[in-house]
Amino acid sequence: MKNEELASKKRAVELYDSGRINEFEVGTTRGLQQIHQFLFQDVFDFAGKIRDVDLAKDNFRFAPVIYLSDTLRTIDSLPENNYDDIIKKYVEMNIAHPFREGNGRATRIWLDQILKKHLGKCVDWSKIGKEDYLSAMERSPINDLEIKTLLASALTSDINDRDVYMKGIQSSYEYEEQDEYDIHKL
């Protein structure tokens, strides 16, 4: 959907350029909701709201709504002491899939905020190919070694580099088949 891509990409630029991203909670469901609400406020009436329907993709069912609140509380309590802890938390949030749409795009920004806070690093998403990322994420609920290795290979200390952020947003949208608009031209 072009309107979704264009409107939310413009918000992703604003999120960084305004500094608002630094005002959100880091590593919590609430912080993820803040990111999601900001990105998708012009697109979805459910922006930032925890889903109230069950979701599945291909043969994978995300956390059932009946358990979603408990699942999110558990994820919030997971440690963020080191890289492995942080990626485990990221994988668990992906399995929870708290929103009806826009989970991946919001959660990748959320992950970078956690990595910045605890490790002084972020992922340079432009260094991770779509197929490699999607297949690693698909297998991550069973074994997270592949996604840990893939993300570790793209870590950078350039956490305040606007270009790294923008290339990351562009890549994040490409993972979701939304590449009509170049974020660098918005």
SENU-668792 format. One record per residue: residue number from 1; x, y, z of N, C-alpha, C in turn. Coordinates in Angstrom, 3 decimals, padded with zeros to 6 digits, always signed. Layout:
SENU-668792
(NUM; (X; Y; Z); (X; Y; Z); (X; Y; Z)) ...
This chain:
SENU-668792
(1; (+000.851; -001.174; +000.000); (+000.000; +000.000; +000.000); (+000.900; +001.241; +000.000)) (2; (+000.786; +002.042; -001.018); (+001.654; +003.203; -001.159); (+001.440; +004.221; -000.044)) (3; (+000.203; +004.491; +000.316); (-000.042; +005.478; +001.363); (+000.605; +005.063; +002.671)) (4; (+000.519; +003.781; +002.993); (+001.138; +003.287; +004.222); (+002.641; +003.497; +004.181)) (5; (+003.244; +003.097; +003.079); (+004.690; +003.223; +002.966); (+005.133; +004.687; +003.023)) (6; (+004.527; +005.525; +002.222); (+004.944; +006.924; +002.165); (+004.709; +007.635; +003.495)) (7; (+003.514; +007.477; +004.047); (+003.189; +008.182; +005.300); (+004.074; +007.711; +006.448)) (8; (+004.276; +006.401; +006.560); (+005.062; +005.902; +007.695); (+006.556; +006.145; +007.503)) (9; (+007.038; +006.162; +006.277); (+008.444; +006.507; +006.045); (+008.696; +007.968; +006.405)) (10; (+007.755; +008.842; +006.051); (+007.902; +010.249; +006.436); (+007.952; +010.370; +007.958)) (11; (+007.127; +009.590; +008.639); (+007.140; +009.604; +010.107); (+008.442; +009.033; +010.647)) (12; (+009.010; +008.035; +009.988); (+010.293; +007.472; +010.429); (+011.398; +008.510; +010.343)) (13; (+011.371; +009.320; +009.292); (+012.341; +010.417; +009.157); (+012.125; +011.421; +010.286)) (14; (+010.871; +011.799; +010.503); (+010.549; +012.761; +011.562); (+010.940; +012.224; +012.939)) (15; (+010.736; +010.935; +013.149); (+011.072; +010.304; +014.431); (+012.541; +010.538; +014.772)) (16; (+013.398; +010.391; +013.783); (+014.834; +010.588; +013.994); (+015.189; +012.074; +014.065)) (17; (+014.759; +012.812; +013.062); (+015.166; +014.219; +012.950); (+014.659; +015.080; +014.104)) (18; (+013.515; +014.737; +014.663); (+012.954; +015.510; +015.781); (+013.575; +015.126; +017.124)) (19; (+014.255; +013.971; +017.147); (+014.808; +013.473; +018.405); (+013.783; +012.745; +019.267)) (20; (+012.560; +012.620; +018.792); (+011.498; +011.960; +019.561); (+011.858; +010.524; +019.930)) (21; (+012.603; +009.852; +019.059); (+012.985; +008.468; +019.333); (+013.712; +008.357; +020.666)) (22; (+014.404; +009.403; +021.066); (+015.158; +009.374; +022.320); (+014.291; +009.647; +023.542)) (23; (+013.018; +009.959; +023.334); (+012.099; +010.224; +024.432); (+011.282; +008.985; +024.817)) (24; (+011.305; +007.954; +023.984); (+010.486; +006.776; +024.225); (+011.170; +005.814; +025.186)) (25; (+010.354; +005.038; +025.892); (+010.897; +003.999; +026.770); (+011.696; +003.013; +025.922)) (26; (+012.755; +002.483; +026.491); (+013.612; +001.546; +025.770); (+013.413; +000.139; +026.338)) (27; (+013.137; -000.794; +025.438); (+013.076; -002.203; +025.816); (+011.777; -002.663; +026.441)) (28; (+010.744; -001.835; +026.390); (+009.460; -002.211; +026.974); (+008.387; -002.278; +025.891)) (29; (+007.313; -002.963; +026.216); (+006.160; -002.978; +025.315); (+005.654; -001.562; +025.113)) (30; (+005.619; -000.792; +026.182); (+005.162; +000.597; +026.068); (+006.027; +001.379; +025.085)) (31; (+007.330; +001.212; +025.145); (+008.222; +001.882; +024.205); (+007.967; +001.448; +022.767)) (32; (+007.710; +000.162; +022.579); (+007.392; -000.346; +021.247); (+006.067; +000.244; +020.766)) (33; (+005.102; +000.357; +021.669); (+003.826; +000.980; +021.310); (+004.030; +002.443; +020.902)) (34; (+004.914; +003.149; +021.591); (+005.192; +004.543; +021.253); (+005.780; +004.650; +019.844)) (35; (+006.712; +003.759; +019.530); (+007.320; +003.744; +018.196); (+006.245; +003.449; +017.145)) (36; (+005.467; +002.395; +017.376); (+004.432; +001.984; +016.429); (+003.410; +003.100; +016.217)) (37; (+002.986; +003.726; +017.308); (+001.995; +004.795; +017.210); (+002.551; +005.961; +016.394)) (38; (+003.798; +006.305; +016.625); (+004.398; +007.424; +015.901); (+004.505; +007.108; +014.407)) (39; (+005.016; +005.933; +014.079); (+005.210; +005.562; +012.677); (+003.901; +005.496; +011.901)) (40; (+002.885; +004.907; +012.528); (+001.672; +004.555; +011.789); (+000.446; +005.397; +012.151)) (41; (+000.648; +006.507; +012.843); (-000.480; +007.341; +013.281); (-001.326; +007.860; +012.132)) (42; (-000.741; +008.032; +010.961); (-001.480; +008.544; +009.808); (-002.097; +007.426; +008.964)) (43; (-001.837; +006.181; +009.353); (-002.201; +005.054; +008.500); (-003.234; +004.127; +009.132)) (44; (-002.983; +003.727; +010.371); (-003.843; +002.736; +011.028); (-004.567; +003.359; +012.208)) (45; (-005.833; +003.067; +012.357); (-006.554; +003.546; +013.538); (-006.129; +002.780; +014.785)) (46; (-005.434; +001.677; +014.590); (-004.941; +000.877; +015.713); (-003.459; +001.137; +015.998)) (47; (-002.904; +002.203; +015.465); (-001.485; +002.516; +015.675); (-001.178; +002.585; +017.170)) (48; (-000.206; +001.792; +017.593); (+000.222; +001.783; +018.989); (-000.646; +000.942; +019.908)) (49; (-001.699; +000.357; +019.394); (-002.624; -000.430; +020.228); (-002.340; -001.913; +020.072)) (50; (-002.305; -002.596; +021.202); (-002.081; -004.041; +021.195); (-003.261; -004.714; +020.484)) (51; (-002.950; -005.658; +019.634); (-003.984; -006.302; +018.823); (-004.996; -007.063; +019.676)) (52; (-006.192; -007.205; +019.130); (-007.254; -007.946; +019.800); (-007.780; -009.083; +018.928)) (53; (-006.969; -009.486; +017.970); (-007.288; -010.608; +017.088); (-006.079; -011.539; +017.035)) (54; (-006.344; -012.811; +016.765); (-005.255; -013.765; +016.578); (-004.654; -013.559; +015.193)) (55; (-003.345; -013.792; +015.085); (-002.629; -013.620; +013.820); (-001.807; -014.854; +013.496)) (56; (-001.672; -015.124; +012.210); (-000.802; -016.190; +011.729); (-000.183; -015.733; +010.413)) (57; (+000.993; -016.258; +010.130); (+001.650; -015.990; +008.852); (+002.173; -017.324; +008.344)) (58; (+001.752; -017.688; +007.161); (+002.055; -019.005; +006.611); (+001.584; -020.056; +007.612)) (59; (+002.482; -020.887; +008.099); (+002.082; -021.929; +009.054); (+002.405; -021.566; +010.496)) (60; (+002.749; -020.306; +010.751); (+003.149; -019.903; +012.097); (+002.075; -019.043; +012.739)) (61; (+001.652; -019.445; +013.936); (+000.685; -018.655; +014.705); (+001.444; -017.832; +015.731)) (62; (+001.189; -016.531; +015.729); (+001.800; -015.657; +016.723); (+001.068; -015.839; +018.045)) (63; (+001.572; -015.241; +019.111); (+000.992; -015.425; +020.445); (-000.526; -015.197; +020.396)) (64; (-001.287; -016.152; +020.905); (-002.745; -015.993; +020.922); (-003.155; -014.801; +021.784)) (65; (-004.196; -014.106; +021.342); (-004.678; -012.916; +022.047); (-004.962; -013.212; +023.515)) (66; (-005.493; -014.374; +023.805); (-005.858; -014.716; +025.180); (-004.639; -014.677; +026.117)) (67; (-003.450; -014.920; +025.575); (-002.220; -014.931; +026.378); (-001.325; -013.724; +026.111)) (68; (-001.730; -012.852; +025.222); (-000.839; -011.791; +024.760); (-000.398; -010.843; +025.880)) (69; (-001.305; -010.428; +026.735); (-000.927; -009.515; +027.832); (+000.119; -010.150; +028.738)) (70; (-000.088; -011.409; +029.103); (+000.885; -012.111; +029.943); (+002.218; -012.287; +029.218)) (71; (+002.144; -012.605; +027.942); (+003.362; -012.774; +027.147); (+004.165; -011.474; +027.108)) (72; (+003.492; -010.368; +026.895); (+004.185; -009.071; +026.827); (+004.787; -008.680; +028.171)) (73; (+004.099; -008.999; +029.253); (+004.675; -008.732; +030.591); (+005.934; -009.565; +030.798)) (74; (+005.902; -010.797; +030.353); (+007.080; -011.665; +030.466); (+008.236; -011.109; +029.640)) (75; (+007.944; -010.683; +028.429); (+008.987; -010.113; +027.571); (+009.571; -008.856; +028.208)) (76; (+008.717; -008.013; +028.775); (+009.207; -006.796; +029.437); (+010.195; -007.121; +030.552)) (77; (+009.996; -008.258; +031.200); (+010.859; -008.620; +032.331); (+012.140; -009.346; +031.913)) (78; (+012.276; -009.663; +030.640); (+013.488; -010.356; +030.193); (+014.701; -009.448; +030.350)) (79; (+015.846; -010.022; +030.698); (+017.054; -009.204; +030.895); (+017.596; -008.650; +029.578)) (80; (+018.372; -007.596; +029.699); (+019.046; -006.952; +028.555); (+020.520; -006.764; +028.900)) (81; (+021.099; -007.750; +029.568); (+022.454; -007.626; +030.100); (+023.555; -007.726; +029.054)) (82; (+023.275; -008.398; +027.945); (+024.296; -008.611; +026.928); (+023.623; -008.836; +025.574)) (83; (+024.431; -009.003; +024.556); (+023.911; -009.170; +023.194); (+022.939; -010.347; +023.099)) (84; (+023.308; -011.495; +023.641); (+022.438; -012.672; +023.553); (+021.085; -012.413; +024.211)) (85; (+021.074; -011.784; +025.383); (+019.812; -011.450; +026.064); (+018.940; -010.544; +025.189)) (86; (+019.559; -009.552; +024.589); (+018.816; -008.569; +023.798); (+018.187; -009.233; +022.572)) (87; (+018.942; -010.081; +021.899); (+018.399; -010.742; +020.708); (+017.310; -011.738; +021.103)) (88; (+017.473; -012.408; +022.233); (+016.408; -013.303; +022.707); (+015.121; -012.507; +022.935)) (89; (+015.238; -011.341; +023.529); (+014.073; -010.486; +023.773); (+013.437; -010.052; +022.449)) (90; (+014.266; -009.710; +021.485); (+013.787; -009.325; +020.156); (+013.018; -010.472; +019.494)) (91; (+013.568; -011.659; +019.565); (+012.908; -012.833; +018.986); (+011.563; -013.073; +019.680)) (92; (+011.547; -012.971; +020.998); (+010.291; -013.184; +021.737); (+009.247; -012.138; +021.367)) (93; (+009.671; -010.896; +021.155); (+008.713; -009.862; +020.763); (+008.181; -010.148; +019.368)) (94; (+009.022; -010.662; +018.494); (+008.551; -011.027; +017.163); (+007.508; -012.139; +017.238)) (95; (+007.726; -013.110; +018.102); (+006.762; -014.202; +018.273); (+005.447; -013.655; +018.840)) (96; (+005.538; -012.695; +019.734); (+004.329; -012.094; +020.316); (+003.552; -011.326; +019.245)) (97; (+004.258; -010.591; +018.389); (+003.636; -009.826; +017.300); (+002.452; -009.016; +017.838)) (98; (+002.729; -007.998; +018.652); (+001.658; -007.326; +019.391); (+000.681; -006.476; +018.570)) (99; (+001.023; -006.167; +017.313); (+000.165; -005.297; +016.513); (-000.405; -006.051; +015.314)) (100; (-001.489; -005.558; +014.790); (-002.114; -006.190; +013.632); (-001.245; -006.061; +012.390)) (101; (-000.563; -004.941; +012.231); (+000.340; -004.668; +011.098); (+001.505; -003.830; +011.611)) (102; (+002.612; -003.867; +010.887); (+003.726; -002.978; +011.196); (+004.661; -003.462; +012.290)) (103; (+004.544; -004.727; +012.686); (+005.377; -005.259; +013.764); (+006.863; -005.218; +013.440)) (104; (+007.230; -005.725; +012.276); (+008.648; -005.807; +011.926); (+009.320; -004.450; +011.875)) (105; (+008.685; -003.500; +011.215); (+009.281; -002.172; +011.068); (+009.451; -001.484; +012.421)) (106; (+008.441; -001.573; +013.269); (+008.530; -000.946; +014.601); (+009.523; -001.692; +015.494)) (107; (+009.516; -003.007; +015.427); (+010.351; -003.806; +016.328); (+011.832; -003.709; +015.971)) (108; (+012.158; -003.506; +014.711); (+013.577; -003.322; +014.354); (+014.110; -002.011; +014.926)) (109; (+013.299; -000.962; +014.924); (+013.706; +000.304; +015.562); (+013.843; +000.092; +017.070)) (110; (+012.895; -000.620; +017.663); (+012.905; -000.945; +019.098); (+014.183; -001.696; +019.471)) (111; (+014.551; -002.682; +018.657); (+015.782; -003.449; +018.898); (+016.994; -002.523; +018.878)) (112; (+017.071; -001.656; +017.884); (+018.217; -000.745; +017.814); (+018.312; +000.144; +019.047)) (113; (+017.183; +000.584; +019.577); (+017.191; +001.420; +020.776); (+017.757; +000.640; +021.979)) (114; (+017.410; -000.619; +022.084); (+017.931; -001.450; +023.184); (+019.440; -001.641; +023.020)) (115; (+019.865; -001.965; +021.803); (+021.294; -002.162; +021.544); (+022.089; -000.889; +021.826)) (116; (+021.547; +000.256; +021.439); (+022.219; +001.538; +021.692); (+022.376; +001.778; +023.188)) (117; (+021.307; +001.549; +023.919); (+021.317; +001.823; +025.356); (+022.319; +000.946; +026.105)) (118; (+022.360; -000.326; +025.790); (+023.162; -001.256; +026.582); (+024.537; -001.570; +026.001)) (119; (+024.673; -001.479; +024.675); (+025.933; -001.882; +024.050); (+026.621; -000.760; +023.275)) (120; (+025.937; +000.371; +023.090); (+026.508; +001.431; +022.273); (+026.655; +001.019; +020.820)) (121; (+025.748; +000.166; +020.365); (+025.763; -000.352; +018.988); (+024.348; -000.285; +018.428)) (122; (+024.241; -000.432; +017.121); (+022.962; -000.638; +016.457); (+023.236; -001.508; +015.233)) (123; (+022.186; -001.974; +014.621); (+022.325; -002.805; +013.432); (+022.340; -001.896; +012.207)) (124; (+023.293; -002.120; +011.323); (+023.270; -001.474; +010.018); (+022.482; -002.418; +009.118)) (125; (+021.171; -002.196; +009.088); (+020.251; -003.110; +008.383); (+020.554; -003.187; +006.899)) (126; (+021.217; -002.184; +006.340); (+021.530; -002.209; +004.912); (+022.551; -003.297; +004.579)) (127; (+023.197; -003.849; +005.588); (+024.185; -004.912; +005.375); (+023.566; -006.301; +005.478)) (128; (+022.256; -006.355; +005.693); (+021.575; -007.646; +005.853); (+020.558; -007.813; +004.724)) (129; (+020.777; -008.822; +003.910); (+019.867; -009.094; +002.803); (+018.503; -009.581; +003.279)) (130; (+017.514; -009.258; +002.499); (+016.134; -009.602; +002.839); (+015.939; -011.099; +003.056)) (131; (+016.381; -011.912; +002.118); (+016.157; -013.366; +002.228); (+016.885; -013.956; +003.435)) (132; (+018.117; -013.504; +003.680); (+018.861; -013.987; +004.845); (+018.132; -013.617; +006.132)) (133; (+017.675; -012.376; +006.206); (+016.976; -011.919; +007.406); (+015.680; -012.702; +007.622)) (134; (+014.859; -012.778; +006.582); (+013.553; -013.432; +006.734); (+013.694; -014.907; +007.092)) (135; (+014.640; -015.597; +006.479); (+014.804; -017.026; +006.807); (+015.348; -017.203; +008.225)) (136; (+016.238; -016.331; +008.649); (+016.763; -016.425; +010.022); (+015.666; -016.134; +011.039)) (137; (+014.834; -015.138; +010.758); (+013.733; -014.827; +011.675); (+012.703; -015.952; +011.708)) (138; (+012.462; -016.562; +010.575); (+011.500; -017.668; +010.508); (+011.949; -018.833; +011.395)) (139; (+013.247; -019.073; +011.434); (+013.774; -020.179; +012.243); (+014.065; -019.782; +013.697)) (140; (+014.067; -018.500; +013.985); (+014.487; -018.022; +015.311); (+013.666; -018.550; +016.490)) (141; (+012.365; -018.835; +016.354); (+011.653; -019.382; +017.518); (+012.191; -020.755; +017.958)) (142; (+012.759; -021.490; +017.018); (+013.323; -022.808; +017.331); (+014.784; -022.696; +017.756)) (143; (+015.536; -021.882; +017.000); (+016.962; -021.704; +017.274); (+017.356; -020.293; +016.837)) (144; (+017.784; -019.474; +017.791); (+018.094; -018.078; +017.472); (+019.558; -017.838; +017.101)) (145; (+020.358; -018.883; +016.971); (+021.770; -018.718; +016.636); (+021.964; -018.021; +015.287)) (146; (+021.178; -018.386; +014.298); (+021.327; -017.796; +012.968); (+021.041; -016.295; +012.983)) (147; (+019.965; -015.874; +013.639); (+019.646; -014.441; +013.669); (+020.672; -013.690; +014.519)) (148; (+021.145; -014.316; +015.589); (+022.191; -013.681; +016.404); (+023.456; -013.444; +015.581)) (149; (+023.849; -014.446; +014.821); (+025.057; -014.353; +014.004); (+024.884; -013.320; +012.894)) (150; (+023.729; -013.344; +012.246); (+023.457; -012.414; +011.156); (+023.469; -010.962; +011.646)) (151; (+022.766; -010.696; +012.731); (+022.719; -009.330; +013.259); (+024.078; -008.889; +013.793)) (152; (+024.801; -009.798; +014.438); (+026.130; -009.453; +014.972); (+027.070; -009.015; +013.849)) (153; (+026.925; -009.632; +012.677); (+027.812; -009.292; +011.554); (+027.543; -007.884; +011.015)) (154; (+026.407; -007.292; +011.401); (+026.043; -005.967; +010.884); (+026.010; -004.899; +011.977)) (155; (+026.527; -005.211; +013.157); (+026.546; -004.219; +014.233); (+027.538; -003.103; +013.916)) (156; (+027.160; -001.900; +014.313); (+028.032; -000.745; +014.121); (+027.986; +000.130; +015.375)) (157; (+029.059; +000.864; +015.586); (+029.105; +001.840; +016.680); (+028.591; +003.212; +016.236)) (158; (+028.207; +003.332; +014.983); (+027.723; +004.604; +014.433); (+026.262; +004.840; +014.819)) (159; (+026.011; +004.863; +016.116); (+024.632; +004.917; +016.605); (+023.960; +006.272; +016.415)) (160; (+024.722; +007.299; +016.154); (+024.144; +008.627; +015.936); (+024.289; +009.093; +014.494)) (161; (+024.573; +008.154; +013.615); (+024.759; +008.465; +012.202); (+023.405; +008.431; +011.500)) (162; (+022.948; +009.589; +011.038); (+021.641; +009.676; +010.383); (+021.565; +008.765; +009.163)) (163; (+022.656; +008.653; +008.415); (+022.657; +007.819; +007.209); (+022.472; +006.340; +007.550)) (164; (+023.094; +005.886; +008.624); (+022.910; +004.490; +009.052); (+021.443; +004.241; +009.392)) (165; (+020.839; +005.189; +010.112); (+019.415; +005.070; +010.463); (+018.550; +005.038; +009.200)) (166; (+018.772; +005.965; +008.284); (+017.936; +006.064; +007.084); (+018.095; +004.838; +006.189)) (167; (+019.327; +004.375; +006.009); (+019.525; +003.156; +005.217); (+018.840; +001.974; +005.904)) (168; (+018.852; +001.981; +007.228); (+018.186; +000.919; +007.980); (+016.680; +000.933; +007.784)) (169; (+016.094; +002.116; +007.809); (+014.652; +002.231; +007.569); (+014.324; +001.743; +006.158)) (170; (+015.110; +002.174; +005.176); (+014.873; +001.739; +003.798); (+014.937; +000.218; +003.691)) (171; (+015.935; -000.395; +004.303); (+016.060; -001.852; +004.268); (+014.903; -002.519; +004.988)) (172; (+014.520; -001.981; +006.123); (+013.423; -002.530; +006.907); (+012.137; -002.578; +006.083)) (173; (+011.880; -001.544; +005.318); (+010.685; -001.510; +004.466); (+010.822; -002.468; +003.293)) (174; (+012.034; -002.622; +002.774); (+012.244; -003.584; +001.689); (+011.955; -005.002; +002.155)) (175; (+012.282; -005.324; +003.401); (+011.954; -006.651; +003.945); (+010.450; -006.902; +003.880)) (176; (+009.674; -005.822; +003.938); (+008.209; -005.916; +003.962); (+007.591; -005.648; +002.583)) (177; (+008.431; -005.712; +001.536); (+007.948; -005.499; +000.164); (+007.415; -004.079; -000.041)) (178; (+007.972; -003.121; +000.684); (+007.553; -001.730; +000.532); (+008.775; -000.900; +000.140)) (179; (+009.010; -000.830; -001.173); (+010.201; -000.131; -001.648); (+009.903; +000.820; -002.803)) (180; (+008.681; +001.327; -002.833); (+008.281; +002.280; -003.873); (+008.962; +003.635; -003.677)) (181; (+009.140; +004.040; -002.411); (+009.670; +005.356; -002.099); (+011.037; +005.237; -001.439)) (182; (+011.981; +006.044; -001.911); (+013.319; +006.081; -001.339); (+013.323; +007.079; -000.185)) (183; (+013.638; +006.598; +000.990); (+013.599; +007.443; +002.186); (+014.546; +008.643; +002.080)) (184; (+015.599; +008.506; +001.300); (+016.554; +009.591; +001.146); (+016.003; +010.746; +000.300)) (185; (+014.882; +010.526; -000.357); (+014.287; +011.555; -001.214); (+013.005; +012.132; -000.639)) (186; (+012.705; +011.792; +000.619); (+011.472; +012.306; +001.225); (+011.725; +013.646; +001.892)) 
